[in-house]
Amino acid sequence: MSTRHSLAAAGFLKDREKAGWHDKTLWMVREKRDRMSRELPEWEQLRDAACALKMYSNSHLAELLEQFEENASRNGAIVHWASDAREYRETVLNILQDHGARLFIKSKSMLAEECELTPYLEENGIETVESDLGERIVQLMHVKPSHIVLPAVHIRREEIGKLFEKEMGTEPGNSDPTYLTHAARKNLRQIFKKADAAMTGGNFAVASTGEVVVCTNEGNADIGTSLHKLQIAAFGLEKIVPDPDSLGVFTRLLARSGTGQPVTTYTTHYSRPQEGGEFHIIIVDNGRSRILAEKGHSKTLNCLRCGACMNTCPVYRRSGGYSYTYFIPGPIGINLSMLKNPEKYHDNVSACSLCMSCSNVCPAKVDLGEQIYLWRQSLDGLGKADRMKKFISDTMEIVMEHPAVFNTALKIAPVVNSLPRPIVYCRMDTWGAGRELPEFARESFNRMWKSGKVKGGTGDGNGHEGHLAGE
């Protein structure tokens, strides 16, 4: 039975050239990550430390968040709490309306995507502009980001050139990346000047200092917050870290894992409002505290949103971000979507080869692949297990638990090699739809072992069972 993911992936793969380019581009980022990790002898110790710090923070959320609120308030910030997406959206809207803001510029924030902030504000009469170049591209195209760090990674520069011709009046046919980047900056500069308020997300929030830390490569977040006296920062409550020493562990891992850089170009600490201005901080739950009670899945909150799991995932790289039904794709998206609504997003768990590469590259050691495996085991209980897969699994259980049946299956398996291709590659053979089946060996290893053809086997070479070697 085809899932929504597999159907969308099939559509993505129709453009073989683009699919190959997408795969190659993301694998290049993965390779940069590997080079960076090998330059640090203490890389694995940093990962261990990040995991331990996250586990500590997530088990001490109440005291750390209260400490953050106390210190942030002492710095002059105004702290708000939002239990869900609705409260978060309304809080942002109320702040903007109280100050008469009509044009709002915001830097990249996956929390804003999660809570659908931009369409909500625009429905309420506030024009909202994304300042991050990738986010601005997808906003102008009226599509969602396809990657949490590289939102427009799926869009070729020729497509962007045509978009900018229409939206910014750039030279027809000019898709030079440097030219397009300068054009976008010129266009955004005017919006920065006219905007009434600016907003950032938050990569980290430091409990002992009350600072919100934002890590970017373009500096647009800094321009927005420098030009406007009304500033808003919002983050999910799992972004809290105890102190600056802890922050240092994460900043050494984040860019190296996500983009293969030693550090992001800008790492900005926001702690207090501009003179005569206001700095509002919104701490959002939206289901995060509930995840702590999910047995086997609480480490999902360790995620730094670096995107390393997507860059390495063979399924994501070859199927694209839009093949997933949750707004965050890839391994972390599969797990987050199942924590959000397993009945709605259950089809995403099929988008995994269980190669465990995602778990191996995660800087905070989120056991992503292992969690996806657990989610697969729960599908039957949810009534969402694929009937054909369940039938095959049940059949294999019978074969594997009965040696006589298993050995008979091995004996007759080579018959498949001689069957006409239309019989083997039929509708029942979903594996063969996109790949060649292996040729079955004429003689099983089991039989070769017993006959003594394998060194150390139980036979004497003449088909007679003998003693094990060395006896």
SVG drawing of the C-alpha trace seen along z (x, -y; Angstrom):
<svg xmlns="http://www.w3.org/2000/svg" viewBox="-7 -56 50 95">
<polyline fill="none" stroke="black" stroke-width="0.4" points="0.0,0.0 1.5,-3.4 1.8,-6.1 1.4,-9.8 5.2,-10.0 6.0,-7.4 3.6,-8.9 5.1,-12.4 8.6,-11.0 7.7,-9.3 6.6,-12.7 9.9,-14.3 11.9,-11.6 10.3,-12.2 12.8,-15.0 15.9,-12.8 18.3,-15.6 16.9,-17.8 16.7,-14.8 20.3,-13.9 21.4,-17.5 19.4,-17.6 21.1,-14.4 24.6,-15.6 24.2,-19.0 23.1,-17.7 25.7,-15.0 28.3,-17.7 27.2,-19.4 27.4,-16.1 31.0,-15.7 31.8,-19.2 30.4,-18.2 32.6,-15.1 35.8,-17.1 35.0,-19.6 34.3,-16.8 37.7,-15.2 39.5,-18.4 38.4,-18.3 40.0,-15.4 37.4,-16.1 34.4,-15.8 32.8,-12.8 33.4,-14.2 31.5,-17.4 28.6,-15.3 28.5,-13.4 28.6,-16.8 25.8,-18.2 23.6,-15.2 24.2,-15.3 23.6,-19.0 20.3,-18.7 19.2,-15.8 19.9,-17.9 18.2,-21.0 15.1,-19.1 14.8,-17.5 15.2,-20.9 13.1,-23.0 11.0,-24.6 13.9,-26.0 16.0,-27.0 13.1,-28.8 12.2,-30.6 15.8,-31.6 15.9,-32.9 12.7,-34.9 14.1,-36.5 17.4,-37.5 15.8,-38.6 13.3,-40.8 16.2,-42.2 17.9,-43.1 14.8,-45.1 13.1,-42.5 9.4,-41.8 8.8,-38.0 5.6,-36.3 4.6,-32.6 2.6,-30.8 1.1,-27.4 0.3,-26.7 0.5,-28.0 -2.7,-30.1 -1.4,-31.9 2.0,-32.5 0.4,-34.0 -2.0,-36.2 0.9,-37.4 2.9,-38.6 -0.2,-40.2 -1.1,-42.0 2.4,-43.4 2.4,-44.7 -1.1,-46.2 -0.3,-47.9 2.5,-49.7 0.5,-50.4 2.9,-48.3 1.8,-47.6 5.0,-46.3 6.9,-43.6 10.2,-42.0 11.3,-38.7 14.3,-36.5 14.3,-32.8 12.3,-30.9 11.1,-27.3 8.9,-28.0 7.1,-30.6 6.6,-28.0 5.4,-25.5 2.8,-27.9 1.9,-29.4 2.6,-32.9 3.0,-34.7 -0.4,-33.9 -2.0,-34.7 -0.5,-38.2 -1.3,-38.9 -4.9,-37.8 -5.0,-40.5 -3.6,-43.2 0.1,-43.1 2.4,-42.7 5.1,-40.2 8.4,-39.9 11.1,-37.2 14.6,-38.7 16.5,-35.4 17.3,-35.0 16.2,-31.4 13.0,-32.1 12.3,-35.2 12.6,-33.1 10.1,-30.5 7.8,-33.2 7.7,-34.9 7.1,-31.5 4.3,-30.9 5.7,-27.5 7.0,-26.1 10.7,-25.6 12.0,-22.1 14.9,-22.1 15.2,-23.5 18.5,-25.2 18.6,-25.5 14.9,-26.4 15.3,-26.9 17.8,-24.1 15.4,-22.5 15.2,-25.5 17.7,-26.1 19.2,-29.4 17.5,-29.7 14.2,-29.5 15.3,-32.1 16.4,-34.3 13.0,-34.2 11.3,-34.9 13.5,-38.0 12.7,-39.2 9.1,-39.3 9.3,-40.5 12.4,-42.8 12.9,-43.7 16.3,-42.1 18.0,-41.5 16.1,-38.9 18.0,-35.7 20.6,-36.7 20.8,-33.9 24.3,-34.6 24.2,-33.9 26.2,-37.0 24.0,-39.2 20.8,-37.8 22.0,-38.0 22.9,-41.7 19.5,-42.3 17.7,-40.7 19.8,-42.8 18.9,-46.0 15.2,-45.0 15.2,-44.0 17.1,-47.1 14.1,-49.3 11.8,-47.0 14.1,-47.1 13.9,-50.9 10.2,-51.0 9.3,-48.3 7.8,-49.1 9.2,-46.2 11.6,-43.2 11.5,-39.7 14.0,-36.8 13.7,-33.3 16.2,-31.9 18.8,-29.1 19.6,-29.1 18.4,-30.9 20.9,-31.2 19.3,-30.8 22.0,-32.4 22.2,-35.6 18.7,-36.0 20.1,-36.2 18.6,-34.9 21.3,-33.7 20.7,-33.8 23.1,-32.1 22.9,-33.3 25.1,-33.6 23.5,-36.6 23.3,-39.2 19.7,-40.1 18.5,-39.4 21.0,-41.9 20.0,-44.6 16.3,-44.2 16.9,-44.4 19.4,-47.3 17.0,-49.5 13.9,-49.1 13.2,-49.9 10.5,-47.3 12.0,-43.8 10.5,-40.4 12.3,-37.1 10.5,-33.8 11.8,-30.3 10.6,-26.8 11.2,-26.1 13.6,-23.3 16.1,-25.9 17.1,-26.7 20.8,-26.1 22.1,-26.6 25.0,-29.0 27.6,-30.4 29.9,-27.5 27.1,-25.1 26.4,-27.5 30.0,-27.1 29.5,-23.4 26.6,-23.9 28.0,-26.7 31.1,-24.5 28.7,-21.7 25.9,-23.6 27.5,-25.1 30.0,-22.3 27.1,-19.8 24.6,-21.8 26.6,-23.6 30.2,-22.4 31.5,-25.8 33.6,-26.3 31.0,-28.7 28.1,-30.8 29.1,-34.2 27.0,-35.9 26.3,-34.7 24.3,-37.5 23.4,-37.7 20.2,-39.7 19.7,-40.7 18.2,-44.1 16.0,-46.6 17.4,-49.6 17.3,-52.9 13.7,-54.0 12.6,-50.7 11.1,-47.4 12.4,-43.9 9.7,-41.2 10.6,-37.5 8.0,-34.8 8.7,-31.3 6.5,-28.7 5.5,-25.2 3.1,-24.0 3.4,-20.3 7.1,-20.3 6.4,-19.5 4.3,-16.6 7.1,-15.1 9.1,-14.7 6.5,-12.1 6.8,-10.0 8.7,-6.9 11.5,-6.2 11.0,-9.6 12.0,-12.3 15.5,-12.7 13.8,-14.3 13.9,-17.5 17.8,-17.4 17.5,-18.5 19.5,-21.6 17.7,-22.0 21.0,-21.8 19.7,-19.8 22.6,-17.2 20.1,-14.3 18.5,-15.6 21.8,-16.1 22.9,-12.5 19.5,-10.8 19.4,-8.7 15.6,-8.9 15.4,-12.7 18.1,-13.4 16.4,-11.4 12.8,-12.3 12.9,-16.0 11.4,-17.9 7.9,-18.1 7.4,-14.4 6.9,-14.5 3.5,-15.5 4.8,-17.4 6.3,-20.9 9.7,-19.6 10.9,-16.8 13.7,-14.2 14.4,-12.0 13.7,-14.7 10.5,-15.6 9.3,-12.0 9.8,-11.8 8.3,-15.3 5.3,-14.6 4.6,-11.3 4.8,-13.1 2.4,-15.7 -0.2,-13.4 0.6,-9.8 -2.7,-9.0 -2.3,-12.0 1.4,-11.6 2.0,-7.9 2.9,-7.5 6.1,-9.4 7.7,-6.5 8.0,-4.6 10.4,-7.2 13.4,-5.6 15.9,-2.9 16.9,-2.4 20.5,-2.9 21.0,-4.9 23.2,-7.5 20.9,-10.2 21.7,-9.0 25.4,-8.8 25.7,-12.4 23.4,-14.1 25.5,-16.5 23.3,-16.1 23.0,-12.3 19.2,-12.1 18.5,-8.5 16.5,-9.4 16.7,-6.1 16.0,-4.0 12.9,-6.2 11.6,-5.7 11.9,-2.0 9.9,-2.2 7.2,-4.2 7.0,-1.5 6.3,1.1 3.4,-1.1 1.6,-1.3 -0.3,2.0 -1.7,0.7 -2.8,-2.5 -4.5,-0.5 -2.2,-2.0 0.0,0.9 0.2,1.7 -1.8,4.9 0.6,6.2 3.7,5.6 1.9,7.1 1.1,10.2 4.7,10.5 6.0,10.0 3.7,12.7 4.7,15.1 8.4,14.5 7.9,15.1 6.4,18.6 9.4,19.3 12.1,18.1 10.6,20.0 10.3,23.4 13.6,24.8 12.0,27.3 10.0,24.6 13.1,22.3 15.3,25.0 12.7,26.0 12.4,22.3 16.1,22.1 16.1,25.2 13.4,24.0 14.4,20.3 16.8,20.8 13.7,21.7 13.0,17.9 16.1,17.4 14.6,19.4 11.1,17.9 10.0,15.5 10.5,11.9 6.8,10.9 6.0,13.4 8.8,12.3 8.4,8.5 4.7,8.3 2.5,6.0 3.2,8.0 6.9,7.3 7.2,3.8 10.9,4.2 11.5,5.0 9.6,1.9 12.7,-0.2 15.6,2.3 16.8,5.7 16.3,8.7 19.5,10.5 20.2,13.9 19.5,16.7 22.5,19.0 22.2,22.6 23.4,23.9 22.7,22.3 25.4,21.5 23.7,23.8 24.1,26.8 27.7,25.7 28.5,25.6 27.1,29.1 28.9,30.6 32.2,29.2 32.7,26.9 33.2,24.0 36.3,23.9 35.3,24.9 32.1,26.6 30.6,29.7 31.2,32.1 34.3,33.9 34.2,32.7 32.4,35.8 29.0,34.9 29.5,36.6 29.1,34.7 32.3,34.5 33.8,32.8 34.4,29.1 37.9,28.0 40.2,28.2 38.4,30.9"/>
</svg>
